[in-house]
Amino acid sequence: KKTSTETETRRMKSQSFTITTTRQKVISANPFAQTIYTHVVGNGTVYFGGSDITAANGMATEKHTAPLTFFIPRNEELWAIVATATETLQILSEKGA
């Protein structure tokens, strides 16, 4: 049975990030696994991966595609970067992410 603290921690939240050519952590490590949804608002490409992410080794997503769904294992992080300029990234995740 979940405690009231666990219930509070697992609520959904929306966030918006301005992703640049410097990698940025968009999901922090949590003691529980979670599913997140991402959407690129601009017309460019955002690359996802671990803390070693680059535009060359990241998983790409682009505007005008369905939002990407990521399963984030417990104690793992998600990072993002762009190759040029900036992009706005929206994420729907569990509160505490």
N, C-alpha and C positions, 0 to 999 in steps of 0.2 A: 504494500500500500504506500502511495506517495504521501510525503509530509507536505504541509502547507508551504514550506520553503522550497521543496522540489517543484511544486506546482507553479509557484511564482517564477522560478528560474527558467522554466521551460515554455513560457509564453512566446508568441511570435512577435517579431519586430521588423521594421523596415529601416534601411539605411541607404544613404546616398554618399558616394565617394567620387572625388575627382582623381582619376588615375593619371599618373605622369610617367615620364621615362625613368623615374626612380621607383624601384619595386616598393610595394606598399602592402602591409598585412591588412586583409579585409575580413578574415575570420580568425579569432584567437582560439587557442587550444582550450578544450573543455573536457571535463571528466565523463562526458557522455557523447555518443555518436549522434550526428544530426544530418538532416537533409536541408540544403539551402537552394534557393532559386536566384539566378542572376539575370540581369537585363542591361545591355549597353544602350544608353540613350542617344549617343551621338552617332555619327556615320563611320567611325573607324573601328579598329580591331583592338580588343583587350585580350591579353594573354594571362592564363592562370597556371599556378603551380605552387611549389614549395618555396622556401626562403631563398633558394638559389635560382629563382625564375629569371629568365631573359626572354626577349621577343623571339629568340632563336629556338629555345627549348620548351616554351610554354604551350599550353592548349589554347587555341584561338577561338574566340567567339566574335561575331559581327552583328551589326545592326540589321534589322529586317529578318531576323531568324527567331525562332521560338526561344523563349528564355531557356537557359541551360540549367539543368538540375545537377547538383553535386552532392554526393554522399561523403561527409567528412567523418572519418573514424575518430574515436575518442583520442584526446591528447594530440590531435593534429591541427595544423593551421592551413589557411589558404591565402595566397599572395597574388597580387595582380600588377601588371605593368603594360605600358603601350610602347610602340617603337618610335613614334613621333607625336608631338603636340600633347593634347590631353583628351580624355574621354570621361563622361559621367557614367558611373556604374551604380545601378540600384540592386540591392540585395534584400531578399526576404529570408530571415533566419529565425532560429529559436533565441529568445532572450537569453543573454549570457554568452552569446557567441562573439 
